[in-house]
Amino acid sequence: MARIESFEELEVWQLARELCLLVKKLSSKGPFLKDFKFSSQINSAVGSVMDNIAEGFERDGNKEFINFLYIAKGSNGEVRSQSYKALDWEYISPKEQSEVLTLTEKLKFKIQAFISVLKNSGFKGYK
């Protein structure tokens, strides 16, 4: 297994970035423009996914990294839940929500799989 040198190389971070871009695109139009609080909330949650993956990676220890991955996974669930509010309030279409759900589901499983790999790794990091 090749050594990963930066969080940008992580597939989970790349997927989180893709989700972040999608949510930003969706929340930059229509009713979102008049609902600053909800727009801010969903963008904060989606940003938390990729930021916690990055912060955990930079901690240089598997135990801390795993904790940050769990936080990222929770934020990912928050984005998924908020997509239902956005759909119910007619801020996004069913097709747009489907895009969010597809990415959040994929990310949920990838983060969990990555946590399992780290838990079973012989390398524990520097902390």
DSSP file (Angstrom, degrees, kcal/mol; ACC not computed):
  #  RESIDUE AA STRUCTURE BP1 BP2  ACC     N-H-->O    O-->H-N    N-H-->O    O-->H-N    TCO  KAPPA ALPHA  PHI   PSI    X-CA   Y-CA   Z-CA
    1    1 A M              0   0    0      0, 0.0     2,-0.1     0, 0.0     0, 0.0   0.000 360.0 360.0 360.0 128.1    0.0    0.0    0.0
    2    2 A A        -     0   0    0      1,-0.1     2,-0.4     0, 0.0     0, 0.0  -0.378 360.0-109.3 -71.3 147.1    1.4    3.3   -1.0
    3    3 A R        -     0   0    0     -2,-0.1     2,-0.5     1,-0.0    -1,-0.1  -0.616  26.6-137.2 -78.0 131.7    2.0    6.0    1.6
    4    4 A I        -     0   0    0     -2,-0.4     3,-0.1     1,-0.1    -1,-0.0  -0.804  18.9-174.7 -91.8 125.7   -0.4    8.9    1.4
    5    5 A E        +     0   0    0     -2,-0.5     2,-0.3     1,-0.2    -1,-0.1   0.687  63.9  25.5 -96.3 -22.1    1.4   12.2    1.9
    6    6 A S  S >  S-     0   0    0      1,-0.1     3,-1.7    52,-0.0     4,-0.3  -0.986  72.1-120.2-145.0 153.1   -1.5   14.7    1.9
    7    7 A F  G >  S+     0   0    0     -2,-0.3     3,-1.6     1,-0.3     6,-0.3   0.783 108.2  71.4 -63.8 -25.3   -5.2   14.7    2.7
    8    8 A E  G 3  S+     0   0    0      1,-0.3    -1,-0.3     5,-0.1     6,-0.1   0.734  91.8  59.3 -62.7 -20.6   -5.9   15.8   -0.9
    9    9 A E  G <  S+     0   0    0     -3,-1.7     2,-0.3     4,-0.1    -1,-0.3   0.650  82.6 103.7 -80.1 -15.8   -4.9   12.3   -2.0
   10   10 A L    <>  -     0   0    0     -3,-1.6     4,-2.2    -4,-0.3     5,-0.2  -0.508  66.4-146.2 -74.2 129.0   -7.6   10.6    0.1
   11   11 A E  H  > S+     0   0    0     -2,-0.3     4,-2.5     1,-0.2     5,-0.2   0.877 100.2  56.0 -60.2 -37.8  -10.6    9.4   -1.9
   12   12 A V  H  > S+     0   0    0      1,-0.2     4,-2.1     2,-0.2    -1,-0.2   0.887 108.5  46.9 -64.4 -37.1  -12.9   10.3    1.1
   13   13 A W  H  > S+     0   0    0     -6,-0.3     4,-2.4     2,-0.2    -1,-0.2   0.911 110.9  52.0 -69.3 -40.8  -11.7   13.9    1.1
   14   14 A Q  H  X S+     0   0    0     -4,-2.2     4,-2.1     2,-0.2    -2,-0.2   0.901 111.4  46.9 -61.3 -41.9  -12.1   14.1   -2.7
   15   15 A L  H  X S+     0   0    0     -4,-2.5     4,-2.5     2,-0.2    -1,-0.2   0.897 110.7  52.2 -65.7 -40.3  -15.7   12.8   -2.4
   16   16 A A  H  X S+     0   0    0     -4,-2.1     4,-2.4     1,-0.2    34,-0.3   0.884 109.0  50.5 -62.8 -38.2  -16.3   15.3    0.4
   17   17 A R  H  X S+     0   0    0     -4,-2.4     4,-2.4     2,-0.2    -1,-0.2   0.911 108.9  51.3 -65.2 -42.0  -15.0   18.1   -1.7
   18   18 A E  H  X S+     0   0    0     -4,-2.1     4,-2.1     1,-0.2    -2,-0.2   0.914 111.5  47.7 -60.3 -43.6  -17.3   17.0   -4.6
   19   19 A L  H  X S+     0   0    0     -4,-2.5     4,-2.7     1,-0.2     5,-0.2   0.906 109.9  53.1 -63.1 -42.1  -20.3   17.0   -2.2
   20   20 A C  H  X S+     0   0    0     -4,-2.4     4,-2.3     1,-0.2    -2,-0.2   0.906 109.5  48.0 -60.5 -43.5  -19.3   20.4   -0.9
   21   21 A L  H  X S+     0   0    0     -4,-2.4     4,-2.2     2,-0.2    -1,-0.2   0.899 111.9  50.0 -65.2 -40.6  -19.2   21.8   -4.4
   22   22 A L  H  X S+     0   0    0     -4,-2.1     4,-2.6     2,-0.2    -2,-0.2   0.943 112.1  46.4 -63.5 -48.3  -22.6   20.3   -5.2
   23   23 A V  H  X S+     0   0    0     -4,-2.7     4,-2.5     1,-0.2    -2,-0.2   0.900 112.0  51.4 -63.1 -40.5  -24.3   21.7   -2.1
   24   24 A K  H  < S+     0   0    0     -4,-2.3     4,-0.4    -5,-0.2    -1,-0.2   0.921 110.8  48.9 -61.8 -42.8  -22.7   25.2   -2.7
   25   25 A K  H >< S+     0   0    0     -4,-2.2     3,-0.9     1,-0.2    -2,-0.2   0.933 114.5  44.8 -61.4 -46.7  -24.0   25.1   -6.2
   26   26 A L  H >< S+     0   0    0     -4,-2.6     3,-0.7     1,-0.2     6,-0.2   0.859 113.5  49.8 -67.2 -35.4  -27.5   24.1   -5.1
   27   27 A S  T 3< S+     0   0    0     -4,-2.5    -1,-0.2     1,-0.2    -2,-0.2   0.386  95.8  73.1 -87.7   5.4  -27.6   26.6   -2.2
   28   28 A S  T <  S+     0   0    0     -3,-0.9     2,-0.3    -4,-0.4    -1,-0.2   0.108  97.1  49.7-103.6  21.2  -26.5   29.6   -4.4
   29   29 A K  S X  S+     0   0    0     -3,-0.7     3,-1.2    62,-0.1     4,-0.3  -0.948  94.6   0.7-149.6 167.7  -29.8   29.9   -6.2
   30   30 A G  G >  S-     0   0    0     -2,-0.3     3,-1.8     1,-0.2     4,-0.4  -0.093 120.2  -4.4  56.0-142.1  -33.6   30.1   -5.7
   31   31 A P  G >> S+     0   0    0      0, 0.0     3,-1.4     0, 0.0     4,-0.7   0.738 122.6  72.2 -60.0 -25.2  -35.2   30.1   -2.3
   32   32 A F  G X4 S+     0   0    0     -3,-1.2     3,-0.9     1,-0.3     7,-0.3   0.856  87.3  65.0 -57.1 -33.7  -31.8   29.5   -0.6
   33   33 A L  G <4 S+     0   0    0     -3,-1.8    -1,-0.3    -4,-0.3     3,-0.2   0.758 106.5  41.5 -63.6 -24.1  -30.9   33.1   -1.4
   34   34 A K  G <4 S+     0   0    0     -3,-1.4     2,-0.5    -4,-0.4    -1,-0.3   0.510 107.2  64.4 -99.4  -6.4  -33.6   34.3    0.9
   35   35 A D    <X  +     0   0    0     -3,-0.9     4,-2.5    -4,-0.7     5,-0.2  -0.649  57.6 164.7-117.5  73.4  -33.0   31.8    3.7
   36   36 A F  H  > S+     0   0    0     -2,-0.5     4,-2.9     1,-0.2     5,-0.2   0.869  72.2  56.2 -59.0 -39.8  -29.5   32.8    4.8
   37   37 A K  H  > S+     0   0    0      2,-0.2     4,-2.2     1,-0.2    -1,-0.2   0.937 112.1  40.3 -61.7 -48.5  -29.7   30.8    8.0
   38   38 A F  H  > S+     0   0    0      2,-0.2     4,-2.6     1,-0.2     5,-0.3   0.910 115.4  51.8 -68.0 -41.2  -30.5   27.5    6.3
   39   39 A S  H  X S+     0   0    0     -4,-2.5     4,-2.0    -7,-0.3    -2,-0.2   0.920 112.3  46.5 -58.9 -44.2  -28.1   28.1    3.5
   40   40 A S  H  X S+     0   0    0     -4,-2.9     4,-2.2    -5,-0.2    -1,-0.2   0.894 111.8  52.0 -64.5 -40.6  -25.4   28.8    6.1
   41   41 A Q  H  X S+     0   0    0     -4,-2.2     4,-2.2    -5,-0.2    -2,-0.2   0.932 112.1  43.1 -64.3 -47.9  -26.3   25.7    8.1
   42   42 A I  H  X S+     0   0    0     -4,-2.6     4,-2.3     1,-0.2    -1,-0.2   0.874 115.6  49.3 -69.7 -35.6  -26.1   23.3    5.2
   43   43 A N  H  X S+     0   0    0     -4,-2.0     4,-2.0    -5,-0.3    -1,-0.2   0.853 110.4  51.1 -70.9 -33.3  -22.9   24.8    3.9
   44   44 A S  H  X S+     0   0    0     -4,-2.2     4,-1.8    -5,-0.2    -2,-0.2   0.918 111.6  47.6 -65.9 -43.9  -21.3   24.7    7.4
   45   45 A A  H  X S+     0   0    0     -4,-2.2     4,-1.1     2,-0.2    -2,-0.2   0.923 113.4  46.3 -64.0 -44.8  -22.3   21.0    7.7
   46   46 A V  H  X S+     0   0    0     -4,-2.3     4,-1.2     1,-0.2     3,-0.2   0.867 111.8  51.6 -69.6 -34.1  -20.9   20.1    4.3
   47   47 A G  H  X S+     0   0    0     -4,-2.0     4,-2.5     1,-0.2    -1,-0.2   0.853 103.2  60.4 -66.6 -33.7  -17.7   22.0    4.9
   48   48 A S  H  X S+     0   0    0     -4,-1.8     4,-2.3     1,-0.2     5,-0.2   0.823  97.5  60.2 -62.6 -32.4  -17.3   20.2    8.2
   49   49 A V  H  X S+     0   0    0     -4,-1.1     4,-1.5    -3,-0.2    -1,-0.2   0.981 113.6  32.9 -60.9 -57.4  -17.2   16.9    6.3
   50   50 A M  H  X S+     0   0    0     -4,-1.2     4,-2.1   -34,-0.3    -2,-0.2   0.864 118.5  54.1 -70.6 -34.6  -14.1   17.7    4.2
   51   51 A D  H  X S+     0   0    0     -4,-2.5     4,-2.9     1,-0.2    -1,-0.2   0.883 107.6  49.3 -68.8 -37.8  -12.5   19.9    6.9
   52   52 A N  H  X S+     0   0    0     -4,-2.3     4,-2.4     2,-0.2    -1,-0.2   0.852 109.4  52.2 -70.8 -32.9  -12.6   17.2    9.6
   53   53 A I  H  X S+     0   0    0     -4,-1.5     4,-2.1    -5,-0.2    -2,-0.2   0.942 113.8  44.5 -63.1 -46.6  -11.1   14.7    7.2
   54   54 A A  H  X S+     0   0    0     -4,-2.1     4,-2.1     2,-0.2    -2,-0.2   0.933 114.4  47.8 -63.4 -47.2   -8.3   17.1    6.5
   55   55 A E  H  X S+     0   0    0     -4,-2.9     4,-0.6     1,-0.2    -1,-0.2   0.913 111.6  50.2 -63.5 -42.4   -7.8   18.1   10.2
   56   56 A G  H ><>S+     0   0    0     -4,-2.4     3,-0.9     1,-0.2     5,-0.5   0.905 109.4  51.5 -61.8 -41.3   -7.7   14.4   11.3
   57   57 A F  H ><5S+     0   0    0     -4,-2.1     3,-1.4     1,-0.2    -1,-0.2   0.910 107.0  53.6 -60.6 -42.4   -5.2   13.5    8.7
   58   58 A E  H 3<5S+     0   0    0     -4,-2.1    -1,-0.2     1,-0.3    -2,-0.2   0.585  90.5  76.3 -72.3  -9.9   -2.9   16.4    9.8
   59   59 A R  T <<5S-     0   0    0     -3,-0.9    -1,-0.3    -4,-0.6    -2,-0.2   0.641  92.4-140.5 -75.8 -14.2   -2.9   15.1   13.4
   60   60 A D  T < 5 +     0   0    0     -3,-1.4    66,-3.4    -4,-0.3    67,-0.8   0.765  66.4  96.9  62.4  29.5   -0.5   12.3   12.5
   61   61 A G  B  >< -A  125   0A   0     -5,-0.5     4,-2.7    64,-0.3    64,-0.3  -0.962  67.4-141.8-149.6 132.6   -2.1    9.7   14.6
   62   62 A N  H  > S+     0   0    0     62,-1.8     4,-2.9    -2,-0.3     5,-0.2   0.881 101.5  55.1 -60.2 -39.9   -4.7    7.0   13.7
   63   63 A K  H  > S+     0   0    0     61,-0.5     4,-1.7     1,-0.2    -1,-0.2   0.943 114.1  39.4 -61.2 -48.3   -6.6    7.3   17.0
   64   64 A E  H  > S+     0   0    0      2,-0.2     4,-2.2     1,-0.2    -1,-0.2   0.903 114.3  54.7 -66.3 -40.5   -7.2   11.1   16.5
   65   65 A F  H  X S+     0   0    0     -4,-2.7     4,-2.3     1,-0.2    -2,-0.2   0.921 106.3  51.7 -59.5 -44.2   -7.8   10.6   12.8
   66   66 A I  H  X S+     0   0    0     -4,-2.9     4,-2.2     1,-0.2    -1,-0.2   0.910 107.6  52.5 -59.8 -43.0  -10.5    8.1   13.5
   67   67 A N  H  X S+     0   0    0     -4,-1.7     4,-1.7     1,-0.2    -1,-0.2   0.919 110.7  47.1 -59.1 -43.4  -12.2   10.5   15.9
   68   68 A F  H  X S+     0   0    0     -4,-2.2     4,-2.5     1,-0.2    -1,-0.2   0.849 108.7  55.3 -68.3 -33.2  -12.2   13.2   13.2
   69   69 A L  H  X S+     0   0    0     -4,-2.3     4,-2.6     2,-0.2    -1,-0.2   0.884 105.7  52.0 -66.0 -37.4  -13.5   10.7   10.6
   70   70 A Y  H  X S+     0   0    0     -4,-2.2     4,-2.2     2,-0.2    -2,-0.2   0.897 109.7  49.2 -64.1 -38.8  -16.5    9.9   12.9
   71   71 A I  H  X S+     0   0    0     -4,-1.7     4,-2.4     2,-0.2    -2,-0.2   0.924 111.3  49.5 -64.2 -43.6  -17.2   13.7   13.2
   72   72 A A  H  X S+     0   0    0     -4,-2.5     4,-2.2     1,-0.2    -2,-0.2   0.902 109.6  51.9 -60.8 -41.4  -17.0   13.9    9.4
   73   73 A K  H  X S+     0   0    0     -4,-2.6     4,-1.8     1,-0.2    -1,-0.2   0.896 109.8  49.5 -63.0 -40.7  -19.4   11.0    9.1
   74   74 A G  H  X S+     0   0    0     -4,-2.2     4,-1.9     2,-0.2    -2,-0.2   0.906 110.3  49.4 -64.4 -42.3  -21.8   12.7   11.4
   75   75 A S  H  X S+     0   0    0     -4,-2.4     4,-2.2     1,-0.2    -2,-0.2   0.869 107.2  56.0 -64.3 -36.2  -21.7   15.9    9.5
   76   76 A N  H  X S+     0   0    0     -4,-2.2     4,-2.1     1,-0.2    -1,-0.2   0.903 106.9  49.6 -61.0 -41.8  -22.3   13.9    6.3
   77   77 A G  H  X S+     0   0    0     -4,-1.8     4,-2.5     1,-0.2    -2,-0.2   0.869 107.4  55.0 -63.7 -36.8  -25.5   12.5    7.9
   78   78 A E  H  X S+     0   0    0     -4,-1.9     4,-2.6     2,-0.2    -2,-0.2   0.909 107.4  49.2 -62.5 -42.1  -26.5   16.1    8.8
   79   79 A V  H  X S+     0   0    0     -4,-2.2     4,-1.7     2,-0.2    -2,-0.2   0.918 110.2  51.4 -62.9 -42.9  -26.2   17.1    5.2
   80   80 A R  H  X S+     0   0    0     -4,-2.1     4,-0.8     1,-0.2    -2,-0.2   0.931 112.0  46.4 -59.7 -45.8  -28.3   14.1    4.1
   81   81 A S  H >X S+     0   0    0     -4,-2.5     4,-1.2     1,-0.2     3,-0.9   0.910 110.3  52.7 -62.6 -43.3  -31.0   15.1    6.6
   82   82 A Q  H 3X S+     0   0    0     -4,-2.6     4,-2.6     1,-0.3    -1,-0.2   0.787  98.4  65.2 -65.7 -26.4  -30.9   18.7    5.6
   83   83 A S  H 3X S+     0   0    0     -4,-1.7     4,-2.0     1,-0.2    -1,-0.3   0.838  98.9  54.0 -64.8 -30.1  -31.4   17.7    2.0
   84   84 A Y  H <X S+     0   0    0     -3,-0.9     4,-3.1    -4,-0.8    -1,-0.2   0.892 107.9  49.0 -69.4 -39.0  -34.8   16.4    3.0
   85   85 A K  H  X S+     0   0    0     -4,-1.2     4,-2.6     2,-0.2     6,-0.2   0.942 110.8  50.6 -62.1 -45.8  -35.7   19.8    4.5
   86   86 A A  H  <>S+     0   0    0     -4,-2.6     5,-3.3     1,-0.2     6,-1.3   0.886 114.1  44.7 -60.5 -38.8  -34.5   21.4    1.3
   87   87 A L  H ><5S+     0   0    0     -4,-2.0     3,-1.6     3,-0.2    -2,-0.2   0.946 113.6  48.9 -68.6 -48.7  -36.7   19.0   -0.8
   88   88 A D  H 3<5S+     0   0    0     -4,-3.1    -2,-0.2     1,-0.3    -1,-0.2   0.843 112.7  47.8 -61.4 -34.3  -39.7   19.4    1.5
   89   89 A W  T 3<5S-     0   0    0     -4,-2.6    -1,-0.3    -5,-0.2    -2,-0.2   0.403 115.7-118.3 -86.5   2.4  -39.5   23.2    1.4
   90   90 A E  T < 5S+     0   0    0     -3,-1.6    -3,-0.2     2,-0.2    -2,-0.1   0.820  77.1 128.5  62.8  34.9  -39.1   23.0   -2.4
   91   91 A Y  S   <S+     0   0    0     -5,-3.3     2,-0.3    -6,-0.2   -59,-0.2   0.756  76.7  24.4 -83.5 -29.1  -35.6   24.6   -2.4
   92   92 A I  S    S-     0   0    0     -6,-1.3    -2,-0.2    -9,-0.1    -1,-0.2  -0.921  84.7-113.8-132.8 159.2  -34.3   21.7   -4.5
   93   93 A S     >  -     0   0    0     -2,-0.3     4,-2.6     1,-0.1     5,-0.2  -0.430  33.6-106.7 -85.2 163.9  -35.9   19.2   -6.9
   94   94 A P  H  > S+     0   0    0      0, 0.0     4,-2.3     0, 0.0     5,-0.1   0.877 122.9  53.4 -57.0 -36.8  -36.2   15.5   -6.3
   95   95 A K  H  > S+     0   0    0      2,-0.2     4,-1.6     1,-0.2     5,-0.1   0.914 109.0  47.8 -64.9 -42.4  -33.4   15.0   -8.9
   96   96 A E  H  > S+     0   0    0      1,-0.2     4,-1.7     2,-0.2    -1,-0.2   0.902 111.8  49.7 -65.8 -40.7  -31.1   17.5   -7.1
   97   97 A Q  H  X S+     0   0    0     -4,-2.6     4,-3.1     1,-0.2     5,-0.2   0.901 105.5  57.8 -64.7 -38.1  -31.8   15.8   -3.8
   98   98 A S  H  X S+     0   0    0     -4,-2.3     4,-2.6     1,-0.2    -1,-0.2   0.878 104.1  52.4 -58.4 -38.5  -31.0   12.4   -5.4
   99   99 A E  H  X S+     0   0    0     -4,-1.6     4,-2.0     2,-0.2    -1,-0.2   0.920 111.6  45.8 -62.3 -43.8  -27.6   13.7   -6.4
  100  100 A V  H  X S+     0   0    0     -4,-1.7     4,-2.8     2,-0.2     5,-0.2   0.931 113.6  49.0 -64.8 -45.8  -27.0   14.8   -2.7
  101  101 A L  H  X S+     0   0    0     -4,-3.1     4,-2.5     1,-0.2     5,-0.3   0.894 109.1  52.8 -62.7 -40.6  -28.3   11.4   -1.4
  102  102 A T  H  X S+     0   0    0     -4,-2.6     4,-2.2    -5,-0.2    -1,-0.2   0.937 113.8  42.5 -60.4 -47.1  -26.1    9.5   -3.8
  103  103 A L  H  X S+     0   0    0     -4,-2.0     4,-2.6     2,-0.2    -2,-0.2   0.904 114.5  49.6 -68.1 -41.3  -22.9   11.3   -2.7
  104  104 A T  H  X S+     0   0    0     -4,-2.8     4,-2.4     2,-0.2    -2,-0.2   0.891 112.5  48.0 -67.7 -36.9  -23.7   11.2    1.0
  105  105 A E  H  X S+     0   0    0     -4,-2.5     4,-2.0    -5,-0.2     5,-0.2   0.933 113.4  47.2 -66.5 -45.1  -24.5    7.5    0.9
  106  106 A K  H  X S+     0   0    0     -4,-2.2     4,-2.2    -5,-0.3    -2,-0.2   0.922 114.3  47.7 -60.5 -44.2  -21.3    6.8   -1.0
  107  107 A L  H  X S+     0   0    0     -4,-2.6     4,-2.9     2,-0.2     5,-0.3   0.883 106.7  57.1 -66.1 -39.7  -19.3    8.9    1.4
  108  108 A K  H  X S+     0   0    0     -4,-2.4     4,-2.2     1,-0.2    -1,-0.2   0.938 111.7  41.8 -56.1 -48.9  -20.9    7.3    4.4
  109  109 A F  H  X S+     0   0    0     -4,-2.0     4,-2.4     2,-0.2    -1,-0.2   0.874 114.5  51.1 -69.8 -37.2  -19.7    3.9    3.3
  110  110 A K  H  X S+     0   0    0     -4,-2.2     4,-2.3     2,-0.2    -2,-0.2   0.910 111.2  47.8 -66.7 -41.9  -16.2    5.1    2.2
  111  111 A I  H  X S+     0   0    0     -4,-2.9     4,-2.5     2,-0.2    -2,-0.2   0.935 113.0  48.4 -64.2 -44.8  -15.6    6.9    5.6
  112  112 A Q  H  X S+     0   0    0     -4,-2.2     4,-2.1    -5,-0.3    -2,-0.2   0.908 112.1  48.9 -62.7 -41.4  -16.7    3.8    7.5
  113  113 A A  H  X S+     0   0    0     -4,-2.4     4,-2.1     2,-0.2    -1,-0.2   0.898 111.1  50.3 -63.7 -40.0  -14.5    1.5    5.4
  114  114 A F  H  X S+     0   0    0     -4,-2.3     4,-2.5     2,-0.2    -2,-0.2   0.895 108.0  52.9 -65.8 -40.5  -11.6    3.9    5.9
  115  115 A I  H  X S+     0   0    0     -4,-2.5     4,-2.6     1,-0.2    -1,-0.2   0.923 108.8  50.7 -58.6 -44.4  -12.2    3.9    9.7
  116  116 A S  H  X S+     0   0    0     -4,-2.1     4,-1.7     2,-0.2    -2,-0.2   0.900 109.3  50.3 -61.7 -41.7  -12.1    0.1    9.6
  117  117 A V  H  X S+     0   0    0     -4,-2.1     4,-0.6     1,-0.2    -1,-0.2   0.934 112.2  47.0 -61.5 -46.4   -8.8    0.1    7.7
  118  118 A L  H >< S+     0   0    0     -4,-2.5     3,-0.8     1,-0.2    -2,-0.2   0.890 110.2  52.7 -64.5 -39.2   -7.2    2.5   10.2
  119  119 A K  H 3< S+     0   0    0     -4,-2.6    -1,-0.2     1,-0.2    -2,-0.2   0.852 114.7  42.2 -63.9 -34.0   -8.5    0.5   13.2
  120  120 A N  H 3< S+     0   0    0     -4,-1.7    -1,-0.2    -5,-0.2    -2,-0.2   0.425  91.2 113.1 -93.8   0.5   -6.9   -2.6   11.8
  121  121 A S    <<  -     0   0    0     -3,-0.8    -3,-0.0    -4,-0.6   -59,-0.0  -0.471  63.1-144.2 -75.4 142.0   -3.7   -1.0   10.7
  122  122 A G  S    S+     0   0    0     -2,-0.2     2,-0.5     2,-0.0    -1,-0.1   0.738  84.5  83.5 -72.9 -23.4   -0.4   -1.9   12.4
  123  123 A F        +     0   0    0      1,-0.1    -2,-0.1   -61,-0.0     3,-0.1  -0.721  53.6 178.1 -85.0 123.7    0.7    1.7   12.0
  124  124 A K        -     0   0    0     -2,-0.5   -62,-1.8     1,-0.3   -61,-0.5   0.476  37.4-126.6-104.1  -4.4   -0.7    3.9   14.8
  125  125 A G  B     -A   61   0A   0    -64,-0.3    -1,-0.3     1,-0.2   -64,-0.3  -0.385  39.2 -60.8  89.2-170.4    0.9    7.2   13.7
  126  126 A Y              0   0    0    -66,-3.4   -65,-0.2     1,-0.2    -1,-0.2   0.552 360.0 360.0 -93.2 -10.0    3.0    9.5   15.8
  127  127 A K              0   0    0    -67,-0.8   -66,-0.2    -3,-0.3    -1,-0.2   0.350 360.0 360.0-120.5 360.0    0.4   10.3   18.5
